[in-house]
Amino acid sequence: MASCRRAVQIGLSSRALLNKSREFKLLDAQICGFSRRQISQLHNPNGKRAVLVDTLALVKSLEAQGVPSKHAEAITLAITDSLENVSHNFVSKADMQKVEMLQEANISKFKSEAQGSQDHRFSLLDHRFSLLQWDIEKLRSDMRYEFDKLIHAQKAQLEAAKYDVIKYCIGSIVCISAVGLAVIGIM
């Protein structure tokens, strides 16, 4: 089988290589079940035909070029085996579209999750910002209250000091008037 594959790789037109019949005698046991009328249909795993090879026409074409019948069958078998191996790597258009749709769905899901996460974070930031604003307003209110309280306390002290000054002034005036009247009465 390996020699058939080597023969296919070197090329069908290489007649000198194909004339070495001793390399292909080992394949006679494998080719026994090979039908000249067989048409190889390569199938994808989902059952759809990937490649169609007319093996009878290929064998006749090789024989027309002077390749012995057994060798032509071996080459045809090698080609169909190679095509079967290669066909497993093919992806149908429908399968590719399914994969693309799945990828697009995954991308849109990721985008929506990212957008949701971003929206959630923005809402948390807005909430924290409003809490901070509320705290700032509370601190301002507390500071105004304390400042107003201090101002009122200072005003009260100032008023008390003013009444004390007025009392002392009136007391001083009364004392000076009494001393003045006593000096006038002594005189």
Secondary structure, 3 states (H helix, E strand, C coil): CHHHHHHHHHCCCCHHHHCCHHHCHHHHHHHCCCCCCCEEEEECCCCCEEEEEEHHHHHHHHHHCCCCHHHHHHHHHHHHHHHHHHHCCCCCHHHHHHHHHHHHHHHHHHHHHHHHHHHHHHHHHHHHHHHHHHHHHHHHHHHHHHHHHHHHHHHHHHHHHHHHHHHHHHHHHHHHHHHHHHHHHHC
